[in-house]
């Protein structure tokens, strides 16, 4: 009996000591940082804070630049708090644009401007960009270079350069894209050019709503030695529509009229041509994973028969994210002229030109 009594007393003593210790345990919470006005601040669902620069927020993706981690893209649903040090331009789902210091917290958005606060549900937010036209965060771009040198039975030099620059605001998107492909035989002293083609495109989009945009300026300059095209300039406008637009998938189509002028290196019975154009295009960009993207970009021009009848350009392939903003691109290019114009010696170029290009790119 005494043994059982001692056991009960020991159990009661142990329990009371445990309760006293638990009462003295302190629950640790990560400290909230002191918000220095030299940085923008970002808090993730994990509780981690980052300081740096807000670049932009589009399509439910936030681009944030940190001195320690460079530029990182976060899914918007992983962001729990965001604070800006500069004015930001905020576009809402109804098309309205506001400007001010930004605070996002608890599914709520606060804009501070001229000493007053304006409150909005976070669900109404469409995009974020810097309010300063001179800030570099409005711009992004990419440069890619591919080189292939062959020696031995085949002596040949091939290289491809691609450069893209883009500027985005709440209402507009301006893009310039340049591609140059050159190949030559180095088997003897007399160099033979095998490929010499270039393409420069530039367009300006104005976003009318979530789904509809107007391409108010659309320009293309194209040259191709093998297709006997010295220069082909096309300028026009078009109407665009977002079929899908989310954080992983972008699918756009455009349709509109253009004007085209083509000059040839040498012709048999054809002179330089001018033609009206109906231009149709589609862009499909899918993020397969955080490091792998698939791209399909197809442009088709319906022109007069003496200007080629149908001119098309296809760029499709994969972009692999490496480290430190570098990418490895594997792309297939197709340029097609349905009715090529014959040269002086009556030789008619082939309609299709294919290229498979592996290149190293750098995002900035």
LINMO-V872218 format. One record per pair of residues at least 12 apart in sequence whose ideal C-beta (glycine too) atoms are under 10 Angstrom apart, sorted by the first residue. I is the first residue (numbers start at 1). GAP is how many residues later the second one is. Records with the same first field share a line. If there is no record, write none. Layout:
# LINMO-V872218
I=GAP ; GAP
This chain:
# LINMO-V872218
29=18
30=13 ; 16 ; 17 ; 18 ; 19
31=18
32=17 ; 49
33=16 ; 17 ; 18
35=14 ; 16 ; 48 ; 50
36=15 ; 49
37=46 ; 48 ; 49
38=13 ; 47
39=12 ; 13 ; 14 ; 15 ; 27 ; 28 ; 44 ; 45 ; 46
40=12 ; 13 ; 14 ; 15 ; 24 ; 25 ; 26 ; 42 ; 43 ; 44 ; 45 ; 46 ; 48 ; 62
41=13 ; 23 ; 40 ; 41 ; 42 ; 43 ; 44 ; 62
42=12 ; 20 ; 22 ; 24 ; 30 ; 32 ; 36 ; 37 ; 38 ; 39 ; 40 ; 41 ; 42 ; 62
43=35 ; 36 ; 37 ; 38 ; 39 ; 40 ; 61 ; 62
44=30 ; 31 ; 34 ; 35 ; 36 ; 37
45=29 ; 30 ; 32 ; 33 ; 34 ; 35 ; 36
46=32 ; 34
47=33
49=32
50=14 ; 15 ; 16 ; 18 ; 19 ; 22 ; 24
51=13 ; 15 ; 16 ; 17 ; 32 ; 34
52=12 ; 13 ; 14 ; 15 ; 16 ; 17 ; 18 ; 19 ; 20
53=12 ; 13 ; 14 ; 18 ; 31 ; 32 ; 33 ; 77 ; 82 ; 83 ; 84
54=28 ; 29 ; 30 ; 31 ; 32 ; 34 ; 48 ; 74 ; 75 ; 76 ; 83
55=16 ; 17 ; 18 ; 73 ; 74 ; 75 ; 80 ; 81 ; 82 ; 83 ; 84 ; 85 ; 113
56=17 ; 32 ; 33 ; 71 ; 72 ; 73 ; 74 ; 81 ; 82 ; 84 ; 112 ; 113 ; 114
57=16 ; 17 ; 19 ; 22 ; 25 ; 31 ; 33 ; 34 ; 45 ; 47 ; 68 ; 69 ; 70 ; 71 ; 72
58=18 ; 33 ; 68 ; 69 ; 70 ; 71 ; 110 ; 112 ; 115 ; 187 ; 189 ; 192
59=17 ; 67 ; 68 ; 183 ; 186 ; 187 ; 188 ; 189 ; 190 ; 191
60=14 ; 15 ; 16 ; 17 ; 65 ; 66 ; 67 ; 185 ; 186 ; 187 ; 188
61=12 ; 13 ; 14 ; 15 ; 185 ; 186 ; 187 ; 226
62=12 ; 13 ; 14 ; 16 ; 17 ; 20 ; 42 ; 66 ; 185
63=65 ; 74 ; 77
64=15 ; 18
65=71 ; 72
70=253 ; 254 ; 255 ; 293
71=66 ; 69 ; 254 ; 292 ; 293
73=174 ; 214 ; 217
74=173
75=172 ; 173 ; 215
76=28 ; 46 ; 49 ; 52 ; 171
77=170
79=25 ; 43
80=24 ; 25 ; 26 ; 27
81=22 ; 23 ; 24 ; 25
82=20 ; 21 ; 22 ; 23 ; 27 ; 40 ; 46
83=18 ; 19 ; 20 ; 21 ; 22 ; 27
84=16 ; 17 ; 18 ; 19 ; 20 ; 27 ; 28 ; 44 ; 46 ; 47
85=16 ; 17
86=15 ; 16 ; 44 ; 45 ; 46 ; 49 ; 51
87=12 ; 13 ; 14 ; 15 ; 24 ; 25 ; 26 ; 43 ; 44 ; 45
88=12 ; 13 ; 14 ; 23 ; 39 ; 40 ; 41 ; 42 ; 43 ; 44 ; 82
89=13 ; 38 ; 39 ; 40 ; 41 ; 42 ; 43 ; 49 ; 80 ; 81 ; 82
90=12 ; 19 ; 21 ; 28 ; 30 ; 34 ; 35 ; 36 ; 37 ; 38 ; 39 ; 41 ; 80
91=33 ; 34 ; 35 ; 36 ; 37 ; 38 ; 78 ; 79 ; 80 ; 116
92=17 ; 28 ; 29 ; 31 ; 32 ; 33 ; 34 ; 35 ; 78
93=30 ; 31 ; 32 ; 33 ; 34 ; 116 ; 117
94=30 ; 32 ; 115 ; 116
95=31 ; 75 ; 76 ; 112 ; 113 ; 114 ; 115
96=24 ; 28 ; 30 ; 74
97=29 ; 30 ; 32 ; 34 ; 72 ; 73 ; 74
98=13 ; 15 ; 20 ; 22 ; 33 ; 72
99=12 ; 14 ; 32 ; 71
100=12 ; 13 ; 14 ; 16 ; 17 ; 18 ; 31
101=12 ; 16
102=23 ; 26
103=14 ; 16
104=16 ; 18 ; 21 ; 24
105=17
106=16
107=14 ; 15 ; 16
108=12 ; 13 ; 14
109=12 ; 13 ; 14 ; 15 ; 16 ; 19
126=44 ; 81 ; 83 ; 84
127=41 ; 42 ; 43 ; 44 ; 80
128=42
129=38 ; 39 ; 40 ; 41 ; 42 ; 43
130=39
131=38 ; 39
133=34 ; 36
136=228
137=31
138=28 ; 29 ; 30 ; 31 ; 36
139=26 ; 27 ; 28 ; 29 ; 35 ; 225
140=24 ; 25 ; 26 ; 27 ; 28 ; 223 ; 224
141=22 ; 23 ; 24 ; 25 ; 26 ; 34 ; 35 ; 36 ; 221 ; 222 ; 223
142=20 ; 21 ; 22 ; 23 ; 24 ; 35 ; 177 ; 183 ; 185 ; 187 ; 219 ; 220 ; 221 ; 222
143=18 ; 19 ; 20 ; 21 ; 22 ; 35 ; 216 ; 217 ; 218 ; 219 ; 220 ; 221
144=16 ; 17 ; 18 ; 19 ; 20 ; 35 ; 175 ; 183 ; 184 ; 185 ; 187 ; 213 ; 214 ; 215 ; 216 ; 217 ; 218 ; 219
145=14 ; 15 ; 16 ; 17 ; 18 ; 214 ; 215 ; 216 ; 217
146=12 ; 13 ; 14 ; 15 ; 16 ; 35 ; 183 ; 184 ; 185 ; 209 ; 210 ; 211 ; 212 ; 213 ; 214 ; 215
147=12 ; 13 ; 14 ; 211 ; 212 ; 213
148=12 ; 35 ; 209 ; 210
149=37
150=33 ; 35 ; 36 ; 37
151=35 ; 36
153=34
154=31 ; 32 ; 33
155=29 ; 30 ; 31 ; 32 ; 33
156=27 ; 28 ; 29 ; 30 ; 31 ; 36 ; 38
157=25 ; 26 ; 27 ; 28 ; 29 ; 34 ; 37
158=23 ; 24 ; 25 ; 26 ; 36 ; 37 ; 197 ; 199
159=21 ; 22 ; 23 ; 24 ; 25 ; 198 ; 200
160=19 ; 20 ; 21 ; 22 ; 23 ; 35 ; 37 ; 169 ; 171 ; 173 ; 195 ; 197 ; 198 ; 199
161=17 ; 18 ; 19 ; 20 ; 21 ; 37 ; 198
162=15 ; 16 ; 17 ; 18 ; 19 ; 37 ; 153 ; 167 ; 169 ; 171 ; 195 ; 197 ; 199
163=13 ; 14 ; 15 ; 16 ; 17 ; 37 ; 198
164=12 ; 13 ; 14 ; 15 ; 37 ; 197 ; 199
165=12 ; 13 ; 37 ; 199
167=37
168=37 ; 39
169=37 ; 38
170=37
171=34 ; 35 ; 36 ; 37 ; 42
172=32 ; 33 ; 34 ; 35 ; 41 ; 44
173=30 ; 31 ; 32 ; 33 ; 34 ; 40 ; 42
174=28 ; 29 ; 30 ; 31 ; 43
175=26 ; 27 ; 28 ; 29 ; 30
176=24 ; 25 ; 26 ; 27 ; 43
177=22 ; 23 ; 24 ; 25 ; 26 ; 43 ; 120 ; 138
178=20 ; 21 ; 22 ; 23 ; 24 ; 43
179=18 ; 19 ; 20 ; 21 ; 22 ; 43 ; 134 ; 136 ; 152 ; 154 ; 176 ; 178
180=16 ; 17 ; 18 ; 19 ; 20 ; 43
181=14 ; 15 ; 16 ; 17 ; 18 ; 43 ; 152 ; 154 ; 172 ; 174 ; 176
182=12 ; 13 ; 14 ; 15 ; 16 ; 43
183=12 ; 13 ; 14 ; 172
184=12
193=32 ; 33
194=31 ; 32
195=29 ; 30 ; 31 ; 158 ; 160
196=27 ; 28 ; 29 ; 30
197=25 ; 26 ; 27 ; 28 ; 29 ; 30 ; 32 ; 136 ; 138 ; 156 ; 158
198=23 ; 24 ; 25 ; 26 ; 27 ; 33
199=21 ; 22 ; 23 ; 24 ; 25 ; 33 ; 100 ; 114 ; 116 ; 134 ; 136
200=19 ; 20 ; 21 ; 22 ; 23 ; 33
201=17 ; 18 ; 19 ; 20 ; 21 ; 33 ; 98 ; 112
202=15 ; 16 ; 17 ; 18 ; 19 ; 33
203=12 ; 13 ; 14 ; 15 ; 16 ; 17 ; 33 ; 34 ; 35 ; 37 ; 51 ; 78
204=12 ; 13 ; 14 ; 15 ; 33
205=12 ; 13 ; 33 ; 35 ; 47 ; 49
206=34
207=33 ; 35
208=31 ; 32
209=33
210=32 ; 35
211=29 ; 30 ; 31 ; 32 ; 33 ; 34 ; 41
212=27 ; 28 ; 29 ; 30
213=25 ; 26 ; 27 ; 28 ; 29 ; 39 ; 41
214=23 ; 24 ; 25 ; 26 ; 40 ; 42
215=21 ; 22 ; 23 ; 24 ; 25 ; 37 ; 39 ; 40 ; 41 ; 64 ; 66
216=21 ; 22
217=18 ; 19 ; 20 ; 21
218=16 ; 17 ; 18 ; 19 ; 20 ; 22 ; 36 ; 38 ; 39 ; 40 ; 61 ; 63 ; 81
219=14 ; 15 ; 16 ; 17 ; 39
220=12 ; 13 ; 14 ; 15 ; 16 ; 38 ; 40 ; 57 ; 59 ; 79 ; 81 ; 91 ; 93
221=12 ; 13 ; 14
222=12 ; 38 ; 40 ; 89 ; 91 ; 113
223=40 ; 42
224=41 ; 111 ; 113 ; 116 ; 125 ; 129
225=40 ; 124
226=109 ; 114 ; 123 ; 124 ; 127
227=37 ; 38 ; 81 ; 84 ; 108 ; 109 ; 110 ; 113 ; 114 ; 122 ; 123 ; 124 ; 125 ; 126
228=34 ; 36 ; 37 ; 38 ; 39 ; 42 ; 109 ; 112 ; 113 ; 114 ; 115 ; 116 ; 119 ; 120 ; 121
229=33 ; 34 ; 35 ; 36 ; 79 ; 82 ; 106 ; 108 ; 111 ; 112 ; 120
230=32 ; 33 ; 34 ; 35 ; 36 ; 42
231=30 ; 31 ; 32 ; 33 ; 34 ; 41
232=28 ; 29 ; 30 ; 31 ; 32 ; 41 ; 69 ; 71 ; 75 ; 76 ; 79 ; 105
233=26 ; 27 ; 28 ; 29 ; 30
234=24 ; 25 ; 26 ; 27 ; 28 ; 41 ; 43 ; 45 ; 65 ; 67 ; 69 ; 77
235=23 ; 24 ; 25 ; 26 ; 42
236=20 ; 21 ; 22 ; 23 ; 24 ; 40 ; 41 ; 42 ; 43 ; 65
237=17 ; 19 ; 20 ; 21 ; 42
238=15 ; 16 ; 17 ; 18 ; 19 ; 20 ; 40 ; 41 ; 42 ; 43
239=14 ; 15 ; 16 ; 17
240=12 ; 13 ; 14 ; 15 ; 16 ; 41 ; 43
241=12 ; 13 ; 14
243=39 ; 41
244=40 ; 41 ; 42
246=41
247=40
248=37 ; 38 ; 39 ; 40 ; 41 ; 45
249=35 ; 36 ; 37 ; 38 ; 45
250=33 ; 34 ; 35 ; 36 ; 37 ; 45
251=31 ; 32 ; 33 ; 34 ; 35 ; 45
252=29 ; 30 ; 31 ; 32 ; 33 ; 45
253=27 ; 28 ; 29 ; 30 ; 31 ; 45
254=25 ; 26 ; 27 ; 28 ; 29 ; 45
255=23 ; 24 ; 25 ; 26 ; 27
256=21 ; 22 ; 23 ; 24 ; 25
257=19 ; 20 ; 21 ; 22
258=17 ; 18 ; 19 ; 20 ; 21 ; 43 ; 44 ; 45
259=15 ; 16 ; 17 ; 18
260=13 ; 14 ; 15 ; 16 ; 17 ; 19 ; 41 ; 43 ; 44 ; 47 ; 48 ; 51
261=12 ; 13 ; 14 ; 46
262=12 ; 13 ; 41 ; 42 ; 44 ; 45 ; 46 ; 49 ; 75 ; 79
264=76 ; 77 ; 78 ; 79 ; 80
265=76 ; 78 ; 79
266=75 ; 76 ; 77 ; 78 ; 79
267=74 ; 75 ; 76 ; 77
268=73 ; 74 ; 75 ; 76 ; 77 ; 78 ; 79 ; 80
269=72 ; 73 ; 75 ; 77
270=36 ; 37 ; 71 ; 72 ; 73
271=35 ; 70
272=34 ; 35 ; 69
273=30 ; 31 ; 32 ; 33 ; 34 ; 35 ; 68
274=29 ; 30 ; 32 ; 33
275=26 ; 27 ; 28 ; 29 ; 30 ; 31 ; 32 ; 33 ; 34 ; 36
276=26 ; 27 ; 28 ; 31
277=24 ; 25 ; 26 ; 27 ; 30 ; 34
278=22 ; 23 ; 24 ; 25
279=20 ; 21 ; 22 ; 23 ; 24 ; 32
280=18 ; 19 ; 20 ; 21 ; 22 ; 32
281=16 ; 17 ; 18 ; 19 ; 20 ; 31 ; 32
282=14 ; 15 ; 16 ; 17 ; 18
283=12 ; 13 ; 14 ; 15 ; 16 ; 32
284=12 ; 13 ; 14 ; 32
285=12 ; 34
287=32 ; 34
288=30 ; 31
289=31 ; 32
290=31
291=28 ; 29 ; 30 ; 31 ; 36
292=26 ; 27 ; 28 ; 29
293=24 ; 25 ; 26 ; 27 ; 28 ; 34 ; 36
294=22 ; 23 ; 24 ; 25
295=20 ; 21 ; 22 ; 23 ; 24 ; 34 ; 36
296=18 ; 19 ; 20 ; 21
297=16 ; 17 ; 18 ; 19 ; 20 ; 34 ; 36
298=14 ; 15 ; 16 ; 17 ; 18 ; 36
299=12 ; 13 ; 14 ; 15 ; 16
300=12 ; 13 ; 14 ; 36
301=12 ; 36
302=36
303=34 ; 35 ; 36
304=35
305=33 ; 34
306=33 ; 35
307=30 ; 32 ; 34
308=28 ; 29 ; 30 ; 31 ; 32 ; 33 ; 43
309=28 ; 29 ; 30 ; 31 ; 42
310=26 ; 27 ; 28 ; 29 ; 41
311=24 ; 25 ; 26 ; 27 ; 28
312=22 ; 23 ; 24 ; 25 ; 26 ; 39 ; 40
313=20 ; 21 ; 22 ; 23
314=18 ; 19 ; 20 ; 21 ; 22 ; 40
315=16 ; 17 ; 18 ; 19 ; 20 ; 40 ; 42
316=14 ; 15 ; 16 ; 17 ; 18
317=12 ; 13 ; 14 ; 15 ; 16 ; 39 ; 40 ; 41 ; 42
318=12 ; 13 ; 14
319=12 ; 42 ; 44
320=41
321=40 ; 42
322=38 ; 39 ; 40
324=38 ; 39
325=36 ; 37 ; 38 ; 39
326=34 ; 35 ; 36 ; 37
327=32 ; 33 ; 34 ; 35 ; 36
328=30 ; 31 ; 32 ; 33
329=28 ; 29 ; 30 ; 31 ; 32
330=26 ; 27 ; 28 ; 29
331=24 ; 25 ; 26 ; 27 ; 28
332=22 ; 23 ; 24 ; 25
333=20 ; 21 ; 22 ; 23 ; 24
334=18 ; 19 ; 20 ; 21
335=16 ; 17 ; 18 ; 19 ; 20
336=14 ; 15 ; 16 ; 17 ; 18
337=12 ; 13 ; 14 ; 15 ; 16
338=13 ; 14
339=12
340=12
